[in-house]
Amino acid sequence: MAVVLALVATGALFPFWIRLLKFRGIGQQVRADGPQGHLVKQGTPTMGGVLILLVVAGVYVFLGDFGRLSLLAVAAMAACGLLGFIDDWAKVVHERSLGLTPRLKIAGQAFVALSFGLLAVNWGGVSTVVDLPLTGVSLDLGSVSSLVAVGDAGLVVPWLYLGLVFFMIAGFSNAVNLTDGLDGLAAGTVTIVMLAYAGIAFRQDRLEVALLAAAIAGACMGFLWYNAYPADIFMGDTGSLGLGAAIAAFGIITKTELLLVLIGGIYLAETLSVILQVASFKLTGRRIFLMAPLHHHFEMKGWSETKVMLRFWIVTGILAGAGFALYFVGSVRG
């Protein structure tokens, strides 16, 4: 039901949202150093992520199945979405492709991650133990902790686990942002990943978490109707940062932190391609890829935008399916 509600809502509302953005002159600023074929995208309405996140929040409230873990996921998504909105707005106002400075963006993500991690452990009851899938091996990242007095209660500060939470939230929000470089690419991969997490949460009997993941998947499906090549609208940083944070949040609250490396493997590949490209150029003066992130490399090799998108969807489906299968096998054994 959550999928259908979000899908119908986004499908019905986006035509009005696109017209409003066009009327307000809120369009995408395209980087001049990117693929030359992308210059035609200049001025395409952006900030579609605003409506995606609003629809998800609306469906979540409408269903009324609240729980601490799902509230935490919504909060992380909204907070990073707000950070992305500020970034998008700066681009629109200054008419440039770069918004917030990297330092400001990381600082904002660090604040969200720290707040989320502390609330998850102290209020949501999330364990600091991280399991290695199918091995029976686990590591307690709460072994190095501090207890801070807050009124009559104590606040546990698990330093190592907070570091992991920061790495996941900042990493995945930025990774989805990097992936959002082709029409339909980010929205399609997020849809697939969220369907996998809906299944994992359902398997854990956390219905409210499963419904939230399904709502995000449905909203992204509805958005895809207008974001498919050639896109009528882009999600902008509002959507990519918010949805990336949501993916990380689901990995944390379902205790699949390490499994997320497989489920969200396409985002890891995109991020690593950028890191390797920059490192190689600085150290050797040579580039490993024709262009980074990875999807641009395949574009430069002559793949059409649609071919890259579809093949990345297929890879994401395989990885997410494998991740869900590993989780299912592990849960049956356990």
Secondary structure, 3 states (H helix, E strand, C coil): CHHHHHHHHHHHHHHHHHHHHHHHCCECCCCCCCCHHHHHHCCCECCHHHHHHHHHHHHHHHHCCCCHHHHHHHHHHHHHHHHHHHHHHHHHHHCCCCCCCHHHHHHHHHHHHHHHHHHHHHCCCCCCEEEECCCCEEEECCCCEEEEEECCEEEEEEHHHHHHHHHHHHHHHHHHHHHCCCCCHHHHHHHHHHHHHHHHHHHCCCHHHHHHHHHHHHHHHHHHHHHCCCCCCCCHHHHHHHHHHHHHHHHHHCCCCCCHHHHCHHHHHHHHHHHHHHHHHHHHCCCCCCCCCHHHHHHHCCCCHHHHHHHHHHHHHHHHHHHHHHHHHHHHHC
